[in-house]
Amino acid sequence: MPSLQVEITDIENEEKRYSLFLQLLDSSENHEEFQHLVMLLQAWPPMKNENITCASNNPWVKLGTVMLVKSLPEHKENMGNEILKICRSLYETKHTLSMECIKDLCLQLLNQSLLLPSLKLLLESRDQDLHALALEQITAVAKV
């Protein structure tokens, strides 16, 4: 969105930052633009509003979803690995993803047949339910 003019008032609170993020996300089409959104989210304070932090509205989940949706079929695997890298970059930071957000992203990766990045995210988590989900996926693959 090169023509977008942003004023300080456009980012003065969480709701306005989130609205600007969604506007930028909607217009983003390629890897470079997605990377700029990653840097923007990392620079801003973490979102605290419960309506925003739930998995379906979480900006990191939304970013991962749009990256998968907008990537060409031949680039899906690279995009899955990119989402894994983004999630890993958030470990031990103020932006650490909730288990619900990790699960949501993993299920989206699985829906795109991106088993390996999904399993890595599930197994790297410290959550027993996510570990169990990973084992279910491994068992399902082993049965095929």
N, C-alpha and C positions, 0 to 999 in steps of 0.2 A: 504494500500500500504506500507507494512513494508519495502520493499526494495528500496523505493524511497528516493534518496538523494536530499535534498534541499539546495541550496546555497543562500547566501544573495542576489546575483544578480537575483535569481528567484522571489524575492518579492520586488525588488527595485522600481517598479512603478505599477500603477494600472492595466495596461494591463497584466503584468507578473503575478500579484497576481490573477487576474481573470482567466487567463489561468491555473495556478496551481490549483485554486479552482475547475474549470471544470474537470480537470484531477482527482482530489481527489473525486469529486462528482460521476464521472463515475465509479469509483472503489468501492464506498461505497455501502454496502449491508444491514447493520443492524442499529438498534437504536443507539448503542454506537458510531458507525462511524458517523452517522448523527449528534449526539450531539457534537462530536469533530469539525465537520464543522461549527456548530452554534457558538461554542467558537472561532473558527478561524475568522469567519466573524465579530464577535463582537470585536475582538482584533484589526482587521485591520481598517484603516480609511474607512469611507463610500465611496462607488464608486461614482464618479462624472460624468464620461464620459456619454454623452447622449445615445450612442449606448449600454452601459451596464445598465444604469438606467431605460431604457424603460421596461415596464412590462414583455415583452417576454424574455428579457435577464437579468433581475434583479437577482442577485445571491440568494436572499431570495426566490423569486418565483420559481427559478429553483430548489432550495433545497426542497421546499414544493412539487413541482411536482414529483420529483424523489422519495421522501419519499412515496407518494401515489402510484406511479407506481410500486415500488419495494416491497410494503408491501403485504403480503398474505391476501386473502379475510377476513380471520378471525381476522386479525389485523387492518383492515381499520379504524374501529371506534376509536381505540386507536391512530392510526396515525393522524386521523383528529383532535383529541383533543390535540395531541402533536403539530401540526401545529398551532392550536389556541393559545397554550401556548407560542410558539416561537413568534408569532405576538404580543401577549400581552407584552412579555418581551422587545419588541422594542418601545413600546409607550413611548413618552417623552424622547427618546434617540436620539443620532446623526444618528441612523440607522432607524428612523421612516419611515414606508412604505408609498409610495404615494397612493392616492385613486385608481389609476389605478392598482397598484400592489395588493392592498387589494381586489379589484373587481376580478382580475384574479384568485387569490387564492380561493376566495369564489365560483366562478364559477366551478373551478376544484373540490372543495369539494362537490358542488351540483351534479356534473357529477358522483361522486362516491357514490351518495345517502347519503351524510353526511350533512343532513339538519341543525342539531343543531349547530355544530361548524361554519358553514357558516353563519347562521342567527346571531349568537353571534358577529362574526366579522363585519358583515354588520351594525348591530345596534349599536355597540360600536364606529363606525367611527363617525366623525363629518360632514359627507358629506350627503347632502339631497338626492342626486341621489342614493347613496348606501342604504339609509333608504327606498327609494321608491322601490328599487330592493328587499329588505327584505320583504316589505309589499306585493309585487307581489307574492313572494314565499309562504308567509303565506296564502294569498288568494287562491293560487293554491292548497295548501294542504287542506284548509277548504272545497274546492269544491269536493274533491275526496271522 
